[in-house]
Amino acid sequence: MAMNCIIIDDDPLATRIISEYIAKTDFLQLLKTFDNAVSAINYIEKTKESIHIIFLDIELPEMSGIDFLDTLKKSDAQIIIISGKEKYAIKAFDYEVTDYLLKPITYARFYKAVNRALNNIENLSVSKKELNSNYEFFIKKSATLVKLNVNEICYIEALENYVTIHTNTEKHTIHFTMKGIVDKLPQKFKRVHRSYIVNIDKVLGLDENTLIVKVGDQKKLIPVGKVYRENLLKALNIIHK
């Protein structure tokens, strides 16, 4: 999915250069450009489009970039400052901007900034997913779609080119990879073996290199691979005597 961008800068040359950089970056899409912050605010308040990145100059007519940040309502948009002067950097970072680019801006420096924004957005997406205790997704079985709540999943087992998702009451075998399935799950799901992913909330205990996982009224013993053990121990939040 492309990240939607807007540019707020009264410098036509800078606007043209940033527009060209956006056009040559596959994961970016330019929605609009503005030569003043007032018009940009009006657009942001009315648009139904999600805005992921705002390229913002500081010295603007009518309303400065800093005033814009003061006025901007709570937003998940990543702010990348584009300015010809360094003196506003400390003030800008008080607003937790993503990056501060000094003109003239090279594509390499631009790409570093937008890649940082992309990482921030992806991390924010994961955080929101973690907060959603009812996070659900669909799996395809033959010609039907089955909705699963991640809290119902106890563990996932790899079987050649398939994975079997085990819940408290049933199991679903689908054509999928282990990496593909773990990328769709919240952080509480950990790869513990090349053939197993477990829901940490379902773990009852660890005996040497074997996990004890609750599956309905039963207990399932799952092996722990050496390469996964350290990350598993961190996830279990062990308190030592």
Residue pairs with C-beta under 8 A, 6 or more apart in sequence:
1 27
2 26
2 27
2 28
2 29
3 27
3 28
3 29
3 52
3 53
3 114
3 117
3 118
3 121
4 29
4 31
4 49
4 50
4 51
4 52
4 53
5 22
5 28
5 29
5 30
5 31
5 51
5 52
5 53
5 54
5 55
6 30
6 31
6 32
6 33
6 34
6 40
6 43
6 44
6 51
6 53
6 54
6 55
7 15
7 18
7 19
7 30
7 32
7 33
7 34
7 55
7 82
8 33
8 34
8 35
8 36
8 37
8 40
8 54
8 55
8 56
8 57
8 60
8 65
8 68
9 15
9 18
9 33
9 34
9 35
9 55
9 56
9 57
9 60
9 82
10 35
10 36
10 57
10 59
10 60
10 61
11 57
11 84
11 103
12 35
14 57
14 82
14 103
14 105
15 33
15 35
17 104
17 105
18 55
18 82
18 105
18 110
19 30
19 33
21 105
21 107
21 110
21 111
22 28
22 29
22 30
23 30
24 107
25 111
25 114
27 114
27 118
28 53
28 114
31 47
31 49
31 51
32 43
34 40
34 43
35 60
35 61
36 60
36 61
36 62
36 63
37 56
37 60
37 62
37 63
37 64
37 65
37 67
37 68
37 71
38 62
38 63
40 54
40 68
41 63
41 68
41 71
41 72
44 51
44 72
44 75
45 73
51 75
51 77
52 76
52 77
52 78
52 117
52 121
53 77
53 78
53 79
53 80
53 98
53 114
53 117
54 77
54 78
54 79
54 80
55 80
55 82
56 65
56 68
56 69
56 79
56 80
56 81
56 82
57 65
57 81
57 82
57 83
58 64
58 65
58 66
58 81
58 83
58 85
58 88
58 92
59 65
59 83
59 84
59 85
60 68
63 71
65 81
65 83
65 88
65 92
66 88
66 91
66 92
66 95
69 79
69 92
69 95
69 97
76 121
76 124
78 98
78 117
78 120
78 121
79 95
79 97
79 98
80 97
80 98
80 99
80 100
80 101
80 113
80 114
80 117
81 88
81 89
81 92
81 97
81 99
81 100
81 101
82 101
82 103
82 105
83 100
83 101
83 102
83 103
84 102
84 103
85 102
86 102
89 100
92 100
93 100
98 113
98 116
98 117
98 120
99 112
99 113
99 116
99 117
101 109
101 110
101 113
126 186
126 187
129 135
129 186
130 186
130 187
130 188
133 151
134 149
134 151
135 149
135 150
135 151
135 186
136 147
136 148
136 149
136 150
137 147
137 148
137 150
137 184
138 145
138 146
138 147
138 148
139 145
139 146
139 148
139 165
139 172
139 174
140 146
140 174
141 172
141 174
146 172
148 165
148 167
148 172
150 185
150 186
150 189
150 199
151 199
151 201
152 167
152 168
153 165
153 166
153 167
153 185
153 189
153 199
154 166
154 167
154 168
154 198
154 199
154 202
154 213
154 214
154 215
154 216
154 220
155 166
155 196
155 197
155 198
155 199
155 202
155 213
155 215
155 220
155 222
156 163
156 164
156 165
156 166
156 178
156 181
156 189
156 196
156 197
156 198
157 163
157 164
157 166
157 195
157 196
158 178
158 194
158 195
158 196
159 173
161 175
161 177
162 173
162 174
162 175
162 176
163 173
163 174
163 176
163 177
163 178
163 181
164 171
164 172
164 173
165 171
165 172
165 173
165 174
165 181
166 215
166 220
168 215
168 216
169 216
178 191
178 194
178 195
178 197
181 197
182 189
182 191
182 197
185 197
188 199
188 200
188 201
188 235
189 197
189 198
189 199
189 200
190 197
190 198
190 200
190 228
190 231
190 232
190 235
191 197
191 228
192 198
192 211
192 222
192 223
192 224
192 225
192 228
192 232
193 222
193 223
193 224
193 225
193 228
194 225
196 222
196 223
198 211
198 213
198 222
199 213
200 235
200 236
202 213
202 214
202 215
203 211
203 212
203 213
203 214
203 236
204 212
204 213
204 214
204 219
205 211
205 212
206 212
206 224
206 232
206 236
209 223
209 224
209 226
209 229
210 221
210 222
210 223
210 224
211 221
211 222
211 223
211 224
211 232
212 219
212 220
212 221
213 219
213 220
213 221
213 222
214 220
224 232
